[in-house]
Amino acid sequence: MAERSIGVGVVGVRNIGVGHVKRCKSIDGMDVVAIADVDPERLRGVARDYAIPRAYAEAGQSVQL
C-alpha cells in the first residue's frame, strides 16, 4: 500500500506559527505545503529555512490550492 501524506498550511509564522511548522514537519505523513503571513521578509525566511514550497501574503490565497 502506498504511503499517504497530508498537506497542511500555516497562517501566521511568528513564534507560535513557526512552532506549528516545526511540529507538523516532525510528524510522519504530514507535509507543510504552504504558509501565509503579512510580513514578506519573515514569510520568505521561514519558507527558505523550512523548505516550504508556497508562501503567500494573504491567507485566502493558500486556501485555493
N, CA, C and O atoms as CSV, one atom per row, in Angstrom:
chain,resi,resn,atom,element,x,y,z
A,1,MET,N,N,0.846,-1.183,0.000
A,1,MET,CA,C,0.000,0.000,0.000
A,1,MET,C,C,0.889,1.243,0.000
A,1,MET,O,O,1.866,1.316,0.746
A,2,ALA,N,N,0.550,2.201,-0.826
A,2,ALA,CA,C,1.330,3.436,-0.920
A,2,ALA,C,C,1.148,4.268,0.344
A,2,ALA,O,O,0.058,4.344,0.911
A,3,GLU,N,N,2.232,4.880,0.763
A,3,GLU,CA,C,2.174,5.758,1.937
A,3,GLU,C,C,1.528,7.074,1.536
A,3,GLU,O,O,1.881,7.650,0.507
A,4,ARG,N,N,0.597,7.548,2.329
A,4,ARG,CA,C,-0.098,8.798,2.042
A,4,ARG,C,C,0.409,9.895,2.961
A,4,ARG,O,O,0.914,9.635,4.053
A,5,SER,N,N,0.261,11.130,2.492
A,5,SER,CA,C,0.636,12.251,3.342
A,5,SER,C,C,-0.479,13.286,3.327
A,5,SER,O,O,-1.296,13.341,2.408
A,6,ILE,N,N,-0.488,14.083,4.348
A,6,ILE,CA,C,-1.448,15.178,4.476
A,6,ILE,C,C,-0.676,16.480,4.310
A,6,ILE,O,O,0.334,16.701,4.978
A,7,GLY,N,N,-1.153,17.333,3.426
A,7,GLY,CA,C,-0.543,18.636,3.241
A,7,GLY,C,C,-1.276,19.672,4.074
A,7,GLY,O,O,-2.504,19.751,4.038
A,8,VAL,N,N,-0.525,20.465,4.825
A,8,VAL,CA,C,-1.134,21.492,5.671
A,8,VAL,C,C,-0.555,22.862,5.336
A,8,VAL,O,O,0.546,22.980,4.798
A,9,GLY,N,N,-1.319,23.880,5.666
A,9,GLY,CA,C,-0.860,25.257,5.543
A,9,GLY,C,C,-0.925,25.922,6.905
A,9,GLY,O,O,-1.813,25.629,7.706
A,10,VAL,N,N,0.012,26.814,7.166
A,10,VAL,CA,C,0.060,27.534,8.440
A,10,VAL,C,C,-0.100,29.017,8.143
A,10,VAL,O,O,0.631,29.585,7.331
A,11,VAL,N,N,-1.059,29.631,8.807
A,11,VAL,CA,C,-1.308,31.068,8.645
A,11,VAL,C,C,-0.715,31.785,9.848
A,11,VAL,O,O,-1.076,31.517,10.994
A,12,GLY,N,N,0.196,32.696,9.565
A,12,GLY,CA,C,0.898,33.436,10.618
A,12,GLY,C,C,2.141,32.675,11.027
A,12,GLY,O,O,2.040,31.601,11.619
A,13,VAL,N,N,3.305,33.208,10.724
A,13,VAL,CA,C,4.551,32.487,11.015
A,13,VAL,C,C,5.454,33.259,11.964
A,13,VAL,O,O,6.659,33.386,11.747
A,14,ARG,N,N,4.842,33.768,13.015
A,14,ARG,CA,C,5.635,34.318,14.110
A,14,ARG,C,C,5.964,33.165,15.044
A,14,ARG,O,O,6.039,32.025,14.586
A,15,ASN,N,N,6.160,33.409,16.308
A,15,ASN,CA,C,6.623,32.377,17.239
A,15,ASN,C,C,5.742,31.134,17.268
A,15,ASN,O,O,6.242,30.024,17.088
A,16,ILE,N,N,4.446,31.298,17.491
A,16,ILE,CA,C,3.559,30.141,17.582
A,16,ILE,C,C,3.430,29.461,16.225
A,16,ILE,O,O,3.440,28.233,16.147
A,17,GLY,N,N,3.311,30.236,15.169
A,17,GLY,CA,C,3.200,29.665,13.829
A,17,GLY,C,C,4.422,28.856,13.442
A,17,GLY,O,O,4.292,27.782,12.856
A,18,VAL,N,N,5.611,29.355,13.762
A,18,VAL,CA,C,6.831,28.601,13.473
A,18,VAL,C,C,6.849,27.306,14.298
A,18,VAL,O,O,7.322,26.273,13.824
A,19,GLY,N,N,6.339,27.367,15.518
A,19,GLY,CA,C,6.218,26.157,16.327
A,19,GLY,C,C,5.319,25.129,15.654
A,19,GLY,O,O,5.615,23.934,15.668
A,20,HIS,N,N,4.216,25.598,15.063
A,20,HIS,CA,C,3.323,24.696,14.327
A,20,HIS,C,C,4.043,24.094,13.115
A,20,HIS,O,O,3.907,22.903,12.835
A,21,VAL,N,N,4.796,24.912,12.412
A,21,VAL,CA,C,5.556,24.417,11.257
A,21,VAL,C,C,6.517,23.312,11.699
A,21,VAL,O,O,6.557,22.242,11.092
A,22,LYS,N,N,7.285,23.571,12.752
A,22,LYS,CA,C,8.250,22.579,13.241
A,22,LYS,C,C,7.559,21.284,13.639
A,22,LYS,O,O,8.016,20.197,13.286
A,23,ARG,N,N,6.458,21.399,14.374
A,23,ARG,CA,C,5.745,20.208,14.841
A,23,ARG,C,C,5.152,19.422,13.676
A,23,ARG,O,O,5.262,18.197,13.635
A,24,CYS,N,N,4.536,20.105,12.747
A,24,CYS,CA,C,3.947,19.421,11.589
A,24,CYS,C,C,5.015,18.702,10.774
A,24,CYS,O,O,4.801,17.581,10.314
A,25,LYS,N,N,6.164,19.349,10.594
A,25,LYS,CA,C,7.232,18.727,9.818
A,25,LYS,C,C,7.846,17.527,10.537
A,25,LYS,O,O,8.487,16.690,9.901
A,26,SER,N,N,7.661,17.433,11.843
A,26,SER,CA,C,8.231,16.311,12.594
A,26,SER,C,C,7.319,15.077,12.594
A,26,SER,O,O,7.726,14.011,13.056
A,27,ILE,N,N,6.102,15.213,12.085
A,27,ILE,CA,C,5.136,14.115,12.080
A,27,ILE,C,C,5.206,13.383,10.745
A,27,ILE,O,O,5.048,13.992,9.687
A,28,ASP,N,N,5.445,12.076,10.800
A,28,ASP,CA,C,5.465,11.271,9.575
A,28,ASP,C,C,4.125,11.364,8.867
A,28,ASP,O,O,3.073,11.247,9.496
A,29,GLY,N,N,4.166,11.572,7.574
A,29,GLY,CA,C,2.941,11.638,6.786
A,29,GLY,C,C,2.287,13.006,6.766
A,29,GLY,O,O,1.178,13.149,6.251
A,30,MET,N,N,2.946,14.010,7.313
A,30,MET,CA,C,2.403,15.364,7.295
A,30,MET,C,C,3.435,16.293,6.662
A,30,MET,O,O,4.595,16.320,7.073
A,31,ASP,N,N,3.001,17.050,5.664
A,31,ASP,CA,C,3.883,17.987,4.974
A,31,ASP,C,C,3.308,19.393,5.075
A,31,ASP,O,O,2.111,19.588,4.866
A,32,VAL,N,N,4.143,20.367,5.390
A,32,VAL,CA,C,3.733,21.767,5.337
A,32,VAL,C,C,3.938,22.206,3.893
A,32,VAL,O,O,5.070,22.300,3.419
A,33,VAL,N,N,2.840,22.474,3.201
A,33,VAL,CA,C,2.917,22.800,1.784
A,33,VAL,C,C,2.760,24.283,1.499
A,33,VAL,O,O,3.048,24.741,0.394
A,34,ALA,N,N,2.298,25.044,2.504
A,34,ALA,CA,C,2.101,26.481,2.292
A,34,ALA,C,C,2.099,27.214,3.629
A,34,ALA,O,O,1.708,26.670,4.662
A,35,ILE,N,N,2.545,28.457,3.577
A,35,ILE,CA,C,2.462,29.352,4.732
A,35,ILE,C,C,1.956,30.701,4.246
A,35,ILE,O,O,2.067,31.041,3.068
A,36,ALA,N,N,1.402,31.458,5.179
A,36,ALA,CA,C,0.933,32.808,4.852
A,36,ALA,C,C,1.273,33.734,6.014
A,36,ALA,O,O,1.164,33.353,7.179
A,37,ASP,N,N,1.684,34.948,5.682
A,37,ASP,CA,C,1.983,35.962,6.690
A,37,ASP,C,C,2.005,37.321,6.010
A,37,ASP,O,O,2.319,37.416,4.823
A,38,VAL,N,N,1.678,38.366,6.746
A,38,VAL,CA,C,1.650,39.717,6.171
A,38,VAL,C,C,3.044,40.340,6.075
A,38,VAL,O,O,3.224,41.329,5.365
A,39,ASP,N,N,4.022,39.784,6.770
A,39,ASP,CA,C,5.398,40.298,6.751
A,39,ASP,C,C,6.196,39.550,5.685
A,39,ASP,O,O,6.575,38.398,5.899
A,40,PRO,N,N,6.459,40.188,4.535
A,40,PRO,CA,C,7.106,39.489,3.425
A,40,PRO,C,C,8.515,38.964,3.753
A,40,PRO,O,O,8.904,37.896,3.279
A,41,GLU,N,N,9.261,39.698,4.547
A,41,GLU,CA,C,10.611,39.260,4.902
A,41,GLU,C,C,10.564,37.994,5.767
A,41,GLU,O,O,11.293,37.033,5.521
A,42,ARG,N,N,9.708,38.012,6.765
A,42,ARG,CA,C,9.548,36.839,7.626
A,42,ARG,C,C,9.036,35.652,6.811
A,42,ARG,O,O,9.504,34.526,6.982
A,43,LEU,N,N,8.085,35.904,5.936
A,43,LEU,CA,C,7.499,34.871,5.090
A,43,LEU,C,C,8.571,34.182,4.244
A,43,LEU,O,O,8.637,32.954,4.202
A,44,ARG,N,N,9.398,34.966,3.581
A,44,ARG,CA,C,10.479,34.399,2.760
A,44,ARG,C,C,11.466,33.616,3.610
A,44,ARG,O,O,11.902,32.535,3.215
A,45,GLY,N,N,11.820,34.145,4.762
A,45,GLY,CA,C,12.785,33.485,5.634
A,45,GLY,C,C,12.296,32.139,6.143
A,45,GLY,O,O,13.043,31.161,6.122
A,46,VAL,N,N,11.060,32.077,6.597
A,46,VAL,CA,C,10.513,30.816,7.109
A,46,VAL,C,C,10.367,29.813,5.970
A,46,VAL,O,O,10.680,28.635,6.140
A,47,ALA,N,N,9.895,30.266,4.813
A,47,ALA,CA,C,9.770,29.367,3.655
A,47,ALA,C,C,11.129,28.786,3.291
A,47,ALA,O,O,11.234,27.594,3.002
A,48,ARG,N,N,12.151,29.599,3.303
A,48,ARG,CA,C,13.506,29.143,2.974
A,48,ARG,C,C,14.042,28.204,4.050
A,48,ARG,O,O,14.547,27.126,3.736
A,49,ASP,N,N,13.936,28.602,5.313
A,49,ASP,CA,C,14.513,27.823,6.418
A,49,ASP,C,C,13.881,26.451,6.580
A,49,ASP,O,O,14.544,25.510,7.018
A,50,TYR,N,N,12.605,26.326,6.231
A,50,TYR,CA,C,11.895,25.060,6.442
A,50,TYR,C,C,11.491,24.384,5.133
A,50,TYR,O,O,10.687,23.451,5.138
A,51,ALA,N,N,12.042,24.849,4.021
A,51,ALA,CA,C,11.801,24.248,2.696
A,51,ALA,C,C,10.311,24.095,2.399
A,51,ALA,O,O,9.849,23.017,2.027
A,52,ILE,N,N,9.565,25.194,2.570
A,52,ILE,CA,C,8.131,25.199,2.298
A,52,ILE,C,C,7.932,25.764,0.889
A,52,ILE,O,O,8.356,26.883,0.598
A,53,PRO,N,N,7.287,24.985,0.019
A,53,PRO,CA,C,7.244,25.364,-1.393
A,53,PRO,C,C,6.386,26.576,-1.747
A,53,PRO,O,O,6.648,27.230,-2.757
A,54,ARG,N,N,5.372,26.892,-0.947
A,54,ARG,CA,C,4.484,28.011,-1.297
A,54,ARG,C,C,4.369,28.979,-0.126
A,54,ARG,O,O,4.189,28.572,1.022
A,55,ALA,N,N,4.477,30.271,-0.439
A,55,ALA,CA,C,4.380,31.306,0.593
A,55,ALA,C,C,3.502,32.437,0.055
A,55,ALA,O,O,3.713,32.935,-1.051
A,56,TYR,N,N,2.522,32.827,0.853
A,56,TYR,CA,C,1.531,33.801,0.413
A,56,TYR,C,C,1.424,34.968,1.389
A,56,TYR,O,O,1.563,34.804,2.601
A,57,ALA,N,N,1.173,36.153,0.827
A,57,ALA,CA,C,0.991,37.345,1.649
A,57,ALA,C,C,-0.428,37.417,2.214
A,57,ALA,O,O,-0.673,38.147,3.174
A,58,GLU,N,N,-1.354,36.676,1.634
A,58,GLU,CA,C,-2.736,36.663,2.107
A,58,GLU,C,C,-3.167,35.216,2.332
A,58,GLU,O,O,-2.962,34.362,1.470
A,59,ALA,N,N,-3.755,34.949,3.476
A,59,ALA,CA,C,-4.163,33.591,3.831
A,59,ALA,C,C,-5.138,32.996,2.827
A,59,ALA,O,O,-5.084,31.797,2.553
A,60,GLY,N,N,-6.017,33.804,2.279
A,60,GLY,CA,C,-7.002,33.311,1.324
A,60,GLY,C,C,-6.392,32.682,0.088
A,60,GLY,O,O,-6.991,31.789,-0.511
A,61,GLN,N,N,-5.213,33.133,-0.301
A,61,GLN,CA,C,-4.536,32.563,-1.449
A,61,GLN,C,C,-4.143,31.110,-1.209
A,61,GLN,O,O,-4.195,30.295,-2.130
A,62,SER,N,N,-3.755,30.782,0.007
A,62,SER,CA,C,-3.303,29.434,0.300
A,62,SER,C,C,-4.457,28.432,0.336
A,62,SER,O,O,-4.231,27.234,0.161
A,63,VAL,N,N,-5.667,28.889,0.554
A,63,VAL,CA,C,-6.825,28.001,0.625
A,63,VAL,C,C,-7.203,27.496,-0.761
A,63,VAL,O,O,-7.873,26.469,-0.875
A,64,GLN,N,N,-6.800,28.176,-1.790
A,64,GLN,CA,C,-7.182,27.826,-3.159
A,64,GLN,C,C,-6.293,26.755,-3.766
A,64,GLN,O,O,-6.362,26.528,-4.974
A,65,LEU,N,N,-5.469,26.094,-2.982
A,65,LEU,CA,C,-4.562,25.068,-3.510
A,65,LEU,C,C,-5.299,23.910,-4.102
A,65,LEU,O,O,-4.676,22.966,-4.588
